[in-house]
Amino acid sequence: MKTDIEIKSTEELLSELGVMKTGHFVLTSGRHSSFYFEKFRILERPETTSVLCARMADIIKKKAGPKIDLVCGPATGGMILAFEVAKILRLGCVYLEKSESGFCLLRGMRIPIGAKTLIVDDVLTTGKSLDAAHKAIVEAGGSVVLKAVMIDRRKAKDSLDAVLALYTAQGEDYLPDQCPLCTADVPLVDPKTGREILRR
Ligand SMILES: [Zn+2]
């Protein structure tokens, strides 16, 4: 029998947990947006996280079949999701940590030469983080066969480099000097700290 969580759609679960916040936020890219996905509203609920990762694993299996050797999770949220997806796929997992140039492997973790690697991450906004993870894996000797995210909030989703997403959101973001929310004097918030940022 399915649990209460399993019978709900991904959209229902994200909405129930208050994952999407609306307001005026500065994104990691520096752009401004009227909405923001706080992945930690998911990650602080391990049972829901597991259910959503099982759904990710299902779409990954359909797409990649047995072609994956290893799962890789970039810091921070990607580490937790990659762990769970790797567990379901019965594969090993490595974790990328933040470095000055992007991501790196620490603590003696290695990627076997030529290992067909799946990157699992939380929220895709600009693709910069996935690109940095891709670069780190290739530099370590692996190859990237697939990228999967829980939430794709990119504005343009027509990238040649396809990414699997469990949930897709469409929304605008703006360069700070072209942001209508700034023009309307809506308080700007750093979503990581929840604090208002004073603008000049
Ligand atoms: Zn703004």
Residues whose N, C-alpha, C, O or C-beta is under 5 A from the ligand:
A	BS01	ZN	H32 P176 C179 L181 C182
